Amino acid sequence: MLPRAKAPKERATAVDDADAGLQFEASENSLQLSRTQSEVETPANGVDVPEVRQAPRARYWTVLMSMIRSMSAGAGMFIAAYFLITTGQLKTVWEAAYPTCWLGAVHGSVNCANQVRCPGLFPQCTSAPCQDNIPGFCTGPGGGYPSRDTCTRSILIANSCVVFGGIMLGMLGFGWVADALGRRIGSICTAAVMVTGALVMTFVYSVDISTIFIVLSSFFGLLGIGIGGEYPISASRAAEHKQKIEETSAHERHQIQRRLRGAAITLVFSMQGIGILFGSLLTLVAIAVAKQTAPNCRIQSNNEMGYSQRALSFVWRFVYGVGALWLFGLLIHRFYFVQEDEVFKRAAKRREARRRRVLTLRSSRSEYRQLLSYYWSRLIGTGFTWFLNDVILYGNRLYSGPIFNGINENADLLIQNAWIVLNNGVSLVGYYLAAAIIDQPWCGRRRLQLFGFAMIAVFFAILAGTYEHFRTSNRHALIALYILASFFSQVGPNVVTYVGAAELYPSEVRARAHGLSAFCGKLGALVSTLTFGYVDIRTIFILTAAAAVIGFLATFIFLPDATGLDLREHDWEWDLTLRNHAELYGGEAANLRHLSLCERWQGRGKRYTPHWRAQLRKEERSSDAAATKLATPPIAASTLIPSIAPDNR
């Protein structure tokens, strides 16, 4: 049965004709066009782009406040980065606190002055000055260290990679929980899981060092499940938290949202950089408070590296404990103060109605196949480039401690971590630079990602070529190159992969498409942690440069650019696609500037008609006139379809 048209007076109160939500509905022999009163642009990745009130005297203040609200929506990104990336920095602490475990597993045995700072403090070793090279002195009773003091390399690799398996599981599992049971219950469950993991990581204890890291790896994976669940839940809650606009018309609101969309999403994502910097600064402060800034071979209670194992144990437990305390407060807040959003309740009813309607046309499984078949090139552009970006990002960040130790060998613990703090601080600037330029017409998403991948490839290729030379002659130049490479990673692909995957799909499948892209990203992080742990520093640089080159090519061929595009265009195109009328779409999403090179090769740009939306609005106005004469007027598309096709296809 065709929908009943609204009376003109009632329709006039909905939204302006210029930006009203449009939805295509099919009957047996004709394509019907109807307006949905309450649908507005679904923000990218579910992240709500703040609806800025444009009162003349408060415009800039409200814009600033909207940016702050955007950043506060990124609490989940802060948590993920705090635990994930700070763990890479804590490896410098673990190497100093447990050298027989960490250095022994990496080098086979700790038996040279490059790894041993205080030979006189080794078990069963004669006294000797620091840095003396005494061949074969690193042996305990029976020729080796007791088993409780040693670790296998697989245990240490698991400490980095298990968490990504948990994240991928959490993305899939808690996404279903949030849709089935509600956002509130889902968010409480993720917080509870993360609190459990963080608390065990903080208080784990054993006389067997390898047992400590086995437990850490296991509960780091549990923490990863909660972190993975934060992605779909926090994005959904942000999308459903709409601000009431009393003094702004619909047309102005959509123009503001479109102009600020990329910057707002980037600011949400910048909480990742803040979490990284906060964790590295907290680690640095804890090292200073514990008075473990440099080795001291004169204290007999210190280990063979000249550090106090007990004091450094306090350092890493303190860092994890602060995160656990923050998570516990988040759990209390969600349990007592967070209520289920009415938007979710209404959306659940709409989804159920839509599901029944869609099932009469096409099964859900068929709809998923349609997503893969119609947007396969975009999924390569968002998923594969995210995979490569996380190979670069997490491969270098999770091994930041060993990398800086390799570049600046034998540096004091405080110096190593100070370099990491500097690297993270410079990288944070990259997020804000990206936010400043990502919406500019001369830049946009695609060009920014191309530029970022190109610079990463150049700098890491230079690092690989000059590593052996600069490591002995000019370590500061090597560190500067590495920090610059990290900076361009944030300015380019790390931001654009997050934003791009959020803007290139229709709202009905956006969560699935974005989740699939994010899943590919974490798969890349898992691959890099498994690979980088078994190769030397120079090989890490070579692999990173190669990944950046492949990322540049994949971006050039497969990634479209949604800069300035009204995201509802994707919804209108998708509605037609589900009804086998994709050829009738000729809106801005078919404009060559919003298509990838691969999509241009497919001929999608031939469908573009510059005034396609104006024709729809004109047809709708004529239906309004008909509504005054007919009780249930059909909104015929017979005059609209010929004007769009076939001449302009």
N, C-alpha and C positions, 0 to 999 in steps of 0.2 A: 504493500500500500504506500502511495506517495505521501511525503510529509505535507502537513497542512502549512500553508504560508502564513506568516505573521502579518497582522495588520500594519499598514505603513506607520502609524503613530507608535505602535509598540516596537517596531523594528528600529525606529529612529533613536530609541533610547539605548540601544545596545552598544555599538561602536561605530566609528566613522566608516563610510563606504570604502575609503581609500585603503584601509588596512584590516578590514574585517576578515575573520577566518573563513575560509571556503572549504567545502568538503564535497567531493564527487560521490554520487550514489547512482548505482546502475539499476535500471529496470530491465524488462525482458528485451525490448527493442530500442530503447532510447537511453541516453545518458542524462541523468537529472543533476542539476546543480542547486545546492542548498547552502544556506549560511548557518554556521553554528555560532550561536550568540556568545558563548562563554569561552571559546577556544582562543587562546593567545599563543604567541610564539613560545614553543618549548625551548628553554635555554640549552645551550650546548652542554653535553655530558650531564644534563640534569642540574647543572650549576646555575643558580638563579642570578641573572644579571640584574642588579639593583634597579628598581624603578625610581628614577630620580625626580623628585618634585622640583619643578622649575619656577618657583616663586622668584620674581625679579631680584629681590634683595638677598635671597638665600641660595642662589644657584650654585656658586662655587662651594659653599659650605655643604650643601646636600650632596654634591658630587664627591667631596672628600669623605663624607660619612658613608656614602654608598661603597666607596672603595674599602673603607675599614670593615664594613659588613661583609664584603666579599672575602677579605683576608680572614675574618673570623670563621667563615664557612670552611676553611681549610684545616680544621683541627686534626682531622684524620691524616692529612698529608704530613702535618707536624709530627704526629706520633710515629708514623711509619719511618720517616727520615731519621728521627731521633734514635730509634733503636737500630735500624738497619745500617745506617752509615756510621754511627758512632761505634758500632761493634768493629768496623774496620780500623778505626783509630785505636781502639782498646787493644788491638793486637800488638801495638808497641809496648803497652803495659804488660801484657802476658809474656812477651818475649823477655822482658827484663825480670819479671817475677818468677817465671817457670822456664828457664833456659834449657834445662835438660829435657823438657817436653817439646817446646816450640822450636828451638834451634836444633835440638838433636834430631827431631823428626824431619826437618828440612835438609840438614847437612849430613845426616847419617850419624854423626857423633860430634860433640862439641869439643874439638881438640886442637884449636888453633887460636892465636891471639886476636884474630879478626872477630871471633865470636866470644872469646873469654876475656873479661876485663880484669879479673882478680884470680890468677891461678892459685894463689896461696889459700884461697877460701874453698877450693874444691875438696870434696871428701877424699880421704886417703891420699892426699897430695902434699908434697913438701912445700914449705913456704917459699914464695918467690915474689919479686916485685911485680906490680901491675904491668901488663902488656908484654911481659917476657914470653918468648916463644920457647916452650919446653915440649919437644915432640913426645907424644904418647902419654902425657901426664893426666889426661882426663879419664881416668879409670877408677872405679871403686873396687870393693872386694870381689875377687873372681874375674877382674878384667872389665867390668862394666858397671853402669849405674843400676841400682835396684829397680825392678819393674814398676814400682809405684811412682817413680820419678820420671818415667819416660812415656811417650805417646807415639802412636803411629800417625803417619801423614793422613790416612783416611779419616781419622778422628778430627783432625784440624780442618780438613776440607769440608767435612760434614757441618762444622760450626758455621760455615758460610752458606752452604747450598740448601740445607734442610728447610730453612725459613722460606725459601721461594716456593718449594713444594706446598708448604702450608698456606702461603698467600694465594696460590692458584686454587687450592681447595676451598679456601674461604670465599674467594670471589664467586665461585659457583654455588656453594652451599648456602651462604648467608643471603645471597641474592634471592634464592627461592624462599628462604625464611621470611625475608622482608616483604615479599609479595603475598605470601600465604597468610602470615600471622600479623603483619603490620610493621611499620618502621620502628615504633617504640620498642616492641619486644625484640626485634632484630638488633637494634642498637644496644639494648641492655645485654643481650647475649654476647655480642662482640666485645663489649667492655669487660664483661665477666671473664671471658676467655683470655683476654689480654692481661687482666690483673693477675689471673692464676699463673700464666706463663712468666710474667715479670717478677712476681714474688718468689717463685721457685728459683729463677735465675739469680735473684739477689742473695738468697740465703743458702744456696746449695753448698754443702761442705763434705769433704772426704779427705782422708790421709792419702788416698790414691789420686794423683793428679789427673790421670786419664779418665777416671770416673767423674771428676768435676766437669770435664769438657764433654763427656758423653751426655750427662744430664743437661748441661747448658745447651747442647745441640738439640736435644729432644724437645725441651720446653721453649727454645727459640722457634722451633717449628710450630708449637702450639700458639705462641704469640703471633706467628705469621698468619695462622688461620684467622685470628681476630683482626689483624691488619687488613687482610684480604677482604673480610666482610665489611670493613669501613668504606671501601670504595663504592659499591652500589648503594649502601644505605645512606651515607652522607650525601651522595649526589642526589638521591631521590628526595631526601628531606629538604635539601636546598631548593630543588625545583618546586616543591609543593608549598614552600613558605613565601607566599606572595604578599608584597607590601601594598597597602591600600593607597591609591592615588586619588586625591580629591580635587586637585587643581590642574591636572594635566589631561589633555585629551588623548584618545587612543593613538592618533596619528603621531603626535609629538613624542609619546612614550616609546613607541616602536622605533622612531628615529634615534632617540637617545640610547635605547638598548642596543641597537645595531652598531652605533658609533662606539660604545664602551664595551661591547661584548668581549672582544679579544683581550682587552686590558683587564677586565674584571675576572675573567677565567684565569688569566696569567697570575693575577694577584692571589687568587685562591691557591694556585699551584706553587706560588712563591713561599708558602708556608713550609714547603719541603726544604727550601734553602735555609729558612729561619731555624727549622728543627735541626738541620745539619750543623749550622753555626753554633747554636745553643749547646748542643751536645759536645762539640769540640772544645768550646770555651769552658764548659763545666769540667771536662776531663783535665784540661790544662790547670785550672784552679785547684782541683783535687790533688793533682801531682805536687803542686807547690805547697799546699797545706800539709800534705803527708811528708814533706821534706825529702822527696825522692827526685829532685831535679837533676842530679848527676851521681855517678857511682862513687862510692866511698869504700875503699878496700881496707881501711883501718878498723872497721867495725866487724868484729868476728861473727856477729849474728847475721850479717849480710850474706847473700848467696854469691856464687862465682862471678856474677855480673856486677857485683858491688851494690846491689839494691836489697832492700828489705822486702822479703816475700810477704810478710804480714802487713806492712804498710801499703804495698801495692795491691794487696787483696782488698784492703779498704777502699782504694781508689775505684776499681771497677765495680765493686758492690755498691758503692755510693752512687755512681752514675746510673746503674740499673735501678737502684732504690728510689732515686728521684723520679724516674719515669714511672715506676710502680705507684708511687704516691699520687702522681698526677692522674694516672689512670683510675685509681681508687676514687678520687674526687669526681672524675667524670662519670663513673658508675653510679655514685650516689646521686649526682645531679640528674642523670637520665632516669633513675628509678623513681625519684620523688617529684621531679619538676617537669619532665618531658611528657607531653600528652600527644596522643595520636592526632595528626592533623586532619581537619575536616576535608581538606582537599584530597587526601588519600582515600577517605571513605567514599567520597563521591566518585573518585577515579576508579575505585574498585567496582562500583556499580556500572560505570560506563564501560570498563573493560569487559565485564561479563556480558553486557548487552552487545558490545562490539564483537565479542567472541562468537556469540550465537549468530550474529549477522554474517560474520566472515565465514563461519562454517557452512553457511548455505551457498557460498560462492567458491570457497577454497579452504582446504584443511589447513590447520596450523603448520603441519609438516610441509605442506606445499608452499605456504607463505615463507617458511624458512628457506626452502630451496629457491624461492624467488629472490630473496635477499642475496643469496650466494651467487645466483646467476646474473642478476642485474647489477650488483655492486661488487663483483669479484675483483675488478681492477682497483677500486677504492680500498677494499680490504687489504690488498697487497700494499697500497700506498700508506695506509695507516698502521696495519698490523706488522708488516715486515720491517718498515722503518722504525717502529717502536721496538721491535726485536733487536735491531742493530743498535739503536740508541741505548738500550739497557745493557747490551754487551759492553758498550763503551763506558757508560756511567757506572754501573755497579761493578764491572770488572776492575775499574780503576779505584773506585771509592772503597769497596770492601777490602782491597789490598793496598789502601793508601799508606798504612803503617809500614808494611814491607817495602813498598815502592820508595817512600821517603828514606827509609833505612838504607836501601840499596843505593840511592842517589847520594845521601849524606852519611856514609858509613861511619860507624863508631861515634856518631854524635850523641850528646847527652839526651836523656829522655825528654827533658823540658824543651830542648831545641827541636827535636823531631816533631813534637806535638805543636810547638809554636808555628812551624812551617805548615802543618796541616790546618791550623786555625786560619792562617793567612790565605791559604788556598780556598778554604770554605767561605771566607769573607769576600774574596774577589769574585767567587762564583755567585754569591748572593746578589752582587751588583748586576750580574748578568740577567737575573730574573727581572729586575726592575727596568733595565735597558730594553729587554724584550717587550715588557708591558708598555713602554713608552712608544715603541715604533711598530708594534705588530698590527695596529689598525690603520697605519698610514698607507695611503694608496700607492706610494712609491716603494713600499716594502711588502707588506702582506705576509701571509703565512708561508706560502711556497718559497718565495725568494729568501725569506729568513732562514728556512730550514736548509735550502741549498747553500747559502752562505756559511751556515754553521758547520755543516758536514765538510765543506771545502776547507775551512780553516782548521778543523780537527785533523783532517788528513794531512795537511801541510805541516802542522806543528808536531804531530806524532811521528811523521816521516823524518823530520829533522831530529827529533829526540832519538829515534832508532839509529840514525846515521852517526850521530855525534855522542852517543851515550858513553862509549868506552873512552873517548878522548876527554870529554868534559868532566867525567866522573873523577878523574885524577888531576885535571888542570884547572877547571873552572866549574865547580859544583853549583855556584850561585846562578850561572847562566843556564844550567840544566834545570834547576828548580824554577827559574823564571819562565822557561819554555813550557814546562809542565803546567804551571799555574795559568798561563795564557790559554793553553789547550783546554783546560777545564772551564775557563771563562766562556770560551766560544761554544762549548757544549751546552751551557745553560742559555746563552743568547739564542741559539739555534734549535737543534732537534729536541732537546729535553723539554722545552716549552711547547714547541709546535706539535710534537706527537700527541701531547695531552690535549691541546686545543683543537687540533685538526680532526682527531677521531671523534670529537664532540660535535662538530659542526657539519659533517658531510653526510649525515644519514637522516631519514625521516624520523619523527618522534616515536612512531609506533614500534620501530625496531632499533632506535638509537641506543638503548641500554644494552641490547644484545650485541650490536655491532661494536660499541665502545668496549664492552666487556671482553669480546673476542680479541680486539686489538690490545687491550691491557694484558690479557692472558698471554698473547704472543710476546709482549714486552717482558713479562716476568719469566717466560721461558728463555728469553735471551739472557736475562740475569742469571738464571740457573746454569745455562751453558757456559757463560763466562767464568762463574765461580768454580765450576768443575775443571775448566781448561786452564785458567790463569794460575791456579794453585800449583800446577805441575811444570811451569815453564819459568825461565828467568825474566828479569825486568826488561831487557832489550826485546825479547820475543813478545812480551805484553804490548810494548809500543808498536811493534810491527803489526800484530793482529788488530790493534785498535785503529791504526791507519788504514788497513785493508777494509775493516768494517765501515769506516767513514766513506771510503771511495764507493763501496757497494751501496751505502745509504744515499749518497749523492745521485747515483744513477737511478735507484728506485724512486727517489723523490722526483727527479726530472721526468720520468716516464709515467708514474702512476698516481702522483698526489695532485688533486685539484686544489683550488684556492677559494675559500668561502668568504674572503674579506669583503665586507659591505653587503653580503647577500642576506636577504630575509629568509630565515630558516624555514618558514612556512612553505616556501617554494618546494622544498623536499617533500613535504606532506602532500601537496597537490599532485606532484609527479608520482608519488607512491600510490595514491588513491587510484590514479589512472592505470598505473602498472599492474596493480592487483586485479584490475578488471580487463586486462589485455588491451588497453587503449593507451599505452605509453607513447605511441606516435602522435597522439593528440596534444601532448604537453609541449608548449613552446615558450615557457616563462624564462625568467632570469637564470635559473639553474641550468638551462641549456645554452646559455651564453658562453662563447668560447673562453672568456676570461675566467669562468668558474668551472671549466672542465680540464681534466688532465690530458696530457698528450695522448695517452692510450684511448681515452674516451673520444677525443677528436678523430683518431684513426677509425673508431667504430662508427663515426658519422652522426653522433648525437647533436653536434652543433648545427646540423642542417635543419633541425626542428625549430630553432629559435625564431620567435616573432617578437620584435621590440615592444609592441603594444598589446601583448597577450593578456595581461592583467586588466588593462583598460577595457578590452573587449568583454572580459568576464563581468566587470562592474557595470558596463552598459547593458549587458543581457540581464543582470540582476535587477537593475532599475526598471527595466521593462516588465519583469516579473512582479515587481512591487505594484506597478500600475494595474497588472492583471489581478492582483490580490484584492483590489477594491470591487471587482466585478464577480469573481468566482469564489465560492466557498472553499474549494480545495483545488487551487490552480496548479497545473503542472508547469514546472520551469523548463521549458523545452530547450534542448541544445541543438536543434536542427539548424538554426541560423548561426550558431556559434561555431559548430564543428567545421563547416565549409570554409569559414574565414581563417581558421588555423591551418587546415590541411585541405588538399594535398599539395597546393602550389608551393608552400614554403618549407616543405619537408626536405 
